[in-house]
Amino acid sequence: MKTKLFLLLFLFLSFVVKAQQVINIESKQYDSRDTLWHGDIELNFNLIQNQNQIINLGNKVNLLKNQDIHSYLFINEFNLVRANANNLALNGYQHVRYKRAIKPYLSGEAFGQTQFNEQIGLKFRGLLGAGPRVRLFYADSMKVFTGAMWMYEYEKTTDELINNVKNRMSFYLSFLYFKEKHFNFDLVCYYQPDLIDFSDFRVLTELKAEWRITQKLSFRFGLIQNYNSLPAKGFPNNTLNVRNAFVYRF
């Protein structure tokens, strides 16, 4: 019993499982005003060895460069949590995106992405896509973007002997609000239907909010919900991740 409780506590503190069908790329497209590369690179390795062996291995790379009317984005993420001989989590993805400004409110985007995730029965998924990105509103305290992208999808799951090749659309809406650092709200929604069979679709909703209670104390809320109408056999349609936290800064 103590071993099980220790394992659960370790996973809670060191790693958050992400069984995502749709990857939220919109939240990675932050602003920068020069032509240098911006981003972060994170590598982690944790090992616990007693009567059990627990390994947590992962990396995150998020790089963005703006150059005149051109923008380049590269993202890589890999996560492995292994207890003895069992993989509790094994997933990752790579994403490359190019964006070209056409008008102050309009850009064109093209991207490529690969993804795998044992938790949802996804052996491999490859995506190629392109489409417009529209700025609906941009002010000091609010930003709203939307886009509609065509995607070519190649996919292999655990319950299929043949490979899936599909054409999808990816519609998204991104809303960011912040006011004098007392409150900020970030909402991103994706809808990805099959262009031939509209009963085959995926939906991602990701919400983040933070309220400042006092000068040093804040409350943070996060929700990630993924829905797949046709998941791999034996896996649920819906996955949900809710996070609540009090943050004390001094």
C-alpha angles and dihedrals in degrees: 000000000000090000092052092048091048091050092050091049091049092052092047094051101039108031140027115205114230113198093178127166093184122041116221103228095158092075090057094061099090125163127265129170105207138056098253125110112263129190144075139272121207128185123180137180125174126178130185117183122183125109083329132042117223121184126187114186128169151132138205127197123182117173129170132177129183119197117174105298094347128088128186125196129185125180130177128175132174128175130183127173113178127179112191103310097339127095108220090180134008119165143127146156142197124209132185121184136179122196128187123192113230101168131000088264100032134065136170120226137193127181147172125207139179124192142175131179127173091194093068098032094255112148095175139344125184123189135189118182147161139180148120128301116205128198106217097177136001124178139139093276105023139048127181125182134172136183145178117207133180114224132196108208131198113183141172122187134184096259101049131081093195131056121252118231115185144160115227140175121226115205118182141176124197122193124180124179128176130165125194091320091286095102137010130180129190123185128175124178128185128189118186117180127178108249092222102037112032091188086071106076144132129216129195124188118182120179130180127178136168129189123194107223097179135353090280105021126075137169119223126197128186134178130181119182124180123187126186117182092202110032125171114283113281095020126105124253093227133046123185133192119184124181129186124180143165112220121203116193124190 
